[in-house]
């Protein structure tokens, strides 16, 4: 009987000892570490350098982060568009970081507002039209061409020379009178609407002159593109 109890006690002690060995062995294993998330760099620039700023201009972000970047124009500039790893014409853009990103905000200089048009400007522009037709009626090509804005003058020279030659051969003159109130456009152009009275029985013609101010002087400019 005693022998059986001793065997049982021995088995219990061996079991406890084995469990302790297993526990101690487990304590020796290294802990499993979670890998750090990948990170990527965002770089944002501007063009031209004095055109404005972007926020944020740079930064390091974890993979998958959505970064909102805003472009702010400087005085006398407007935001134009994004280029690089972003696109669009809205001043605010969102960039998702799955790799290094480089974006550029482009700005455009604002056009200066056109100068205010006065009654004196309208009178001066009308005098140019009268001078133009006095030159036509006297068959003076150089006098007529001098009334045109330079680039438009080059386009019209051959055609005007032909028209004046035909007028001279027919020995006709044309009267011009103002047909309606001048119209001033947002671009500072004066639209003069006139009626050309030709010799009977040729019907009157109606025409608009687009007067532009160049170096302080009013000239006949090119009609706007339709």
C-alpha angles and dihedrals in degrees: 000000000000090000092056093051090050091052091051092049090049091052091050091050092049091050092051091047092050091050090051091051090051092049093048091047091053092053089063096063117103117248117254110245124209110235116245114253117258116259131206135194126240118202120186125186138175136227125236095027093231094042097093145290141272130220122238095023094187143346148150116252138180118256113280095020114144109222120196112211122190127199118210118193122223123235112298091017135096129202111258113177148317124253136183115033091358133054141185139076099260115108092229121059134174120224121194112212110227092130139000109303132203121188135173129204113213120206130194126210114246116245111245113251114260115258118261113269114231133195087256089058091052092049091049092049091050091051089056090055091049090049089050092056094043086057092049093048091051090047091238107152097184091051091051095046091050088067093062128088106253102252092043090047090060091052093048103039099095094043094047092048090054093048093049091048090054092048090051093049091050092042092225133146129199128218119217127201135174111262104185143001113290117260120220115206128210088254092061095255119143114219109206113195112203141172120226113210111206127190115284129297092026109095121239119268127220122213141167122222116205105213118200129185114234120180090340095310128104117235138171108265136197117280113253118263114260 
